[in-house]
């Protein structure tokens, strides 16, 4: 029984309508029906990557593995016949295939099998890409976004002090101020971090700075476009929650 042309099977797998004769052949030929099913599976796997959208590229080692698998599938096939030492053997081996009676029909099954193996290798590679890239993007944690930053300058009572502040927004929408302070000797009391309006008409405490660095949550009701000053003060141990008036460093936020 003759079989359908592999190019026609590929087009049918891609969505082209089969003719009545081709459909009738597929109904009675298991080999062609199986090959069509394998091609359709390859198409489904390939098209499934479209829905993933923009994805981050996985590490280079992933592509190395995929390339190795595809190369292995393409390299498979029957080994060339060895020279059996008979006169004219070399000439027979080099003769065109169509010159040998019955050669086209004999070669076709092997060619089809090699094509199917290669398609399976490609399908497996596509499936690996989908699985690895999808998993890579699932486990990859989104990075916080920087909203604003400030250089904190020293007040006259604290010469030599310096600092910095960065406002970031986390993936869940929470805003944080990350401060860094270099003020030498702390002295008595503790250091407190504040957000202050530009005209100093209102301020809010973010918390106590322990050590030289700290991360503080910004309250949801605070508009950073109004509370643009970051201030670190030296506070006495007197139980008074108000600002002591003794600022170590202060700076205005510049927005990205």
C-alpha positions as CSV (number, residue, x, y, z in Angstrom):
1,X,0.0,0.0,0.0
2,X,1.3,3.4,-0.9
3,X,1.3,6.0,1.9
4,X,0.4,9.7,2.0
5,X,3.2,12.2,1.3
6,X,4.9,13.4,4.5
7,X,4.5,17.0,3.4
8,X,0.8,16.6,3.1
9,X,0.6,15.0,6.5
10,X,2.5,18.0,7.9
11,X,0.0,20.4,6.3
12,X,-3.0,18.5,7.6
13,X,-1.4,18.5,11.1
14,X,-1.1,22.3,10.9
15,X,-4.8,22.6,10.1
16,X,-5.2,22.2,6.3
17,X,-8.3,20.2,5.4
18,X,-7.6,16.7,4.2
19,X,-9.2,15.6,0.9
20,X,-11.8,12.9,0.8
21,X,-9.2,10.5,-0.7
22,X,-6.7,11.3,2.0
23,X,-9.3,10.9,4.8
24,X,-10.3,7.5,3.4
25,X,-6.7,6.4,3.3
26,X,-6.1,7.5,6.9
27,X,-9.2,5.5,8.0
28,X,-7.5,2.3,6.7
29,X,-3.8,3.0,7.1
30,X,-2.6,2.7,10.7
31,X,1.0,3.9,9.8
32,X,-0.2,7.2,8.2
33,X,-2.8,7.7,11.0
34,X,-0.1,7.3,13.7
35,X,2.3,9.6,11.9
36,X,-0.5,12.3,11.6
37,X,-1.3,11.9,15.3
38,X,2.4,12.4,16.2
39,X,2.6,15.5,14.0
40,X,-0.6,17.0,15.5
41,X,0.9,16.5,19.0
42,X,4.0,18.4,17.9
43,X,1.9,21.2,16.7
44,X,-0.1,21.3,19.9
45,X,3.1,21.5,22.0
46,X,4.5,24.2,19.9
47,X,1.4,26.4,20.0
48,X,1.0,26.0,23.7
49,X,4.1,28.2,24.2
50,X,2.2,31.2,22.8
51,X,0.0,31.6,25.9
52,X,3.0,31.9,28.2
53,X,3.5,35.6,27.1
54,X,6.8,37.4,27.8
55,X,9.0,35.1,29.8
56,X,12.4,35.4,31.3
57,X,15.1,33.4,29.6
58,X,16.3,30.4,31.6
59,X,20.0,29.7,32.2
60,X,22.3,28.8,29.3
61,X,22.6,25.2,30.5
62,X,18.9,24.6,29.6
63,X,19.5,25.6,26.0
64,X,22.6,23.3,25.9
65,X,20.5,20.3,27.0
66,X,17.8,21.1,24.4
67,X,20.4,21.4,21.6
68,X,21.9,18.1,22.6
69,X,18.6,16.3,22.5
70,X,17.7,17.7,19.0
71,X,21.2,16.9,17.7
72,X,20.8,13.3,19.0
73,X,17.4,12.9,17.3
74,X,18.8,14.2,14.0
75,X,21.8,12.0,14.1
76,X,19.8,8.7,14.3
77,X,19.5,6.6,11.2
78,X,20.8,3.5,9.6
79,X,24.6,3.2,9.3
80,X,26.0,3.2,5.8
81,X,26.7,-0.2,4.3
82,X,30.3,-1.4,4.7
83,X,32.3,-2.4,1.6
84,X,31.9,-6.2,1.4
85,X,34.9,-6.5,-0.8
86,X,32.9,-7.7,-3.9
87,X,33.9,-6.2,-7.2
88,X,31.7,-3.2,-8.1
89,X,30.4,-2.8,-4.5
90,X,31.7,0.7,-4.3
91,X,30.1,1.7,-7.5
92,X,26.8,0.2,-6.5
93,X,26.9,2.1,-3.2
94,X,27.5,5.4,-5.0
95,X,24.8,4.8,-7.7
96,X,21.7,7.0,-7.4
97,X,18.9,5.4,-5.4
98,X,16.4,5.7,-8.2
99,X,18.6,3.5,-10.4
100,X,18.1,0.5,-8.1
101,X,14.9,-1.4,-8.7
102,X,12.5,-1.2,-5.8
103,X,14.8,1.3,-3.9
104,X,12.2,4.1,-3.4
105,X,9.7,1.8,-1.6
106,X,12.5,0.2,0.4
107,X,13.9,3.5,1.6
108,X,10.6,5.2,2.4
109,X,9.8,3.4,5.7
110,X,13.3,4.1,7.1
111,X,13.0,7.8,6.0
112,X,9.6,8.1,7.6
113,X,10.9,6.5,10.8
114,X,13.8,8.9,11.0
115,X,11.4,11.8,10.4
116,X,9.1,10.6,13.2
117,X,12.0,10.2,15.6
118,X,13.2,13.8,14.8
119,X,9.7,15.1,15.3
120,X,9.5,13.4,18.6
121,X,12.8,14.9,19.6
122,X,11.6,18.4,18.6
123,X,8.3,17.9,20.5
124,X,10.2,16.7,23.6
125,X,12.4,19.8,23.3
126,X,9.4,22.1,23.0
127,X,7.8,20.4,26.0
128,X,11.0,20.9,27.9
129,X,11.1,24.6,27.0
130,X,7.5,25.1,28.2
131,X,8.1,23.2,31.4
132,X,11.4,24.8,32.3
133,X,10.6,28.3,31.3
134,X,7.2,28.2,33.0
135,X,8.7,26.8,36.2
136,X,11.5,29.3,36.0
137,X,9.0,32.2,35.9
138,X,6.8,30.7,38.5
139,X,9.5,30.4,41.1
140,X,11.2,33.7,40.2
141,X,10.2,36.3,42.8
142,X,9.4,39.8,41.5
143,X,11.8,42.4,42.6
144,X,10.8,45.5,44.7
145,X,10.5,48.7,42.7
146,X,12.4,51.8,43.8
147,X,10.1,54.8,44.1
148,X,12.4,57.5,45.5
149,X,15.7,58.2,47.3
150,X,17.4,60.9,49.3
151,X,20.8,61.9,50.5
152,X,20.7,62.7,54.2
153,X,22.9,65.7,55.3
154,X,24.2,66.4,58.7
155,X,22.9,69.1,61.1
156,X,25.4,71.4,62.7
157,X,25.1,69.6,66.0
158,X,26.3,66.4,64.4
159,X,29.2,67.3,62.1
160,X,30.5,64.4,60.0
161,X,27.2,62.5,60.1
162,X,25.8,61.3,56.8
163,X,23.1,59.0,55.5
164,X,20.8,57.8,52.7
165,X,17.3,56.7,52.3
166,X,15.5,54.6,49.6
167,X,11.8,54.1,49.2
168,X,10.8,50.8,47.6
169,X,7.4,49.3,46.7
170,X,7.1,45.5,47.2
171,X,5.1,43.3,44.8
172,X,2.2,43.2,47.3
173,X,2.0,47.0,47.3
174,X,3.7,47.6,50.7
175,X,6.1,50.6,50.7
176,X,9.3,50.6,52.8
177,X,12.0,53.1,53.6
178,X,15.5,51.7,53.8
179,X,17.8,54.0,55.7
180,X,21.5,54.0,56.3
181,X,23.2,56.2,58.8
182,X,26.9,56.9,59.6
183,X,27.0,59.2,62.7
184,X,30.0,58.0,64.6
185,X,29.3,58.0,68.3
186,X,25.5,57.8,69.1
187,X,25.7,59.3,72.5
188,X,22.9,59.1,75.0
189,X,19.4,58.2,73.9
190,X,18.2,56.5,70.7
191,X,17.7,57.4,67.1
192,X,14.3,57.6,65.5
193,X,13.3,57.8,61.8
194,X,10.7,60.3,60.7
195,X,8.8,61.4,57.6
196,X,8.1,65.2,57.6
197,X,6.1,67.4,55.3
198,X,8.1,69.9,53.2
199,X,6.7,72.9,55.3
200,X,7.3,70.9,58.6
201,X,3.6,71.2,59.3
202,X,3.2,67.5,60.1
203,X,5.4,64.5,60.7
204,X,5.1,60.8,61.4
205,X,7.4,58.4,63.2
206,X,8.5,55.3,61.4
207,X,10.3,53.7,64.3
208,X,13.6,53.4,66.1
209,X,16.8,52.8,64.2
210,X,18.9,50.1,65.8
211,X,22.4,50.0,64.4
212,X,23.4,51.8,61.3
213,X,20.7,50.5,58.9
214,X,17.0,49.8,59.1
215,X,13.9,49.1,57.0
216,X,10.6,50.8,58.0
217,X,7.1,50.3,56.7
218,X,5.4,53.4,55.3
219,X,1.8,53.7,56.6
220,X,-0.9,53.3,53.9
221,X,-2.4,56.7,54.6
222,X,0.9,58.6,54.1
223,X,1.3,60.5,50.8
224,X,5.0,60.5,50.1
225,X,4.6,63.4,47.7
226,X,3.7,65.5,50.8
227,X,5.9,63.8,53.4
228,X,9.0,64.3,51.3
229,X,11.6,64.8,54.1
230,X,13.4,61.8,55.7
231,X,14.7,62.7,59.1
232,X,16.7,60.8,61.7
233,X,16.8,62.4,65.2
234,X,18.5,61.7,68.5
235,X,15.8,61.2,71.1
236,X,16.3,61.2,74.9
237,X,14.9,58.4,77.1
238,X,12.2,60.7,78.5
239,X,9.0,58.9,77.4
240,X,8.0,61.8,75.1
241,X,6.8,60.5,71.7
242,X,7.3,63.9,70.0
243,X,10.4,64.9,68.0
244,X,13.2,66.1,70.2
245,X,14.2,68.8,67.8
246,X,17.7,67.3,67.7
247,X,18.0,66.1,64.1
248,X,21.1,64.2,63.1
249,X,20.5,64.1,59.4
250,X,17.8,65.1,57.0
251,X,17.1,64.9,53.2
252,X,14.4,65.4,50.7
253,X,13.1,62.5,48.6
254,X,13.7,62.6,44.8
255,X,11.2,60.4,42.9
256,X,12.3,58.1,40.1
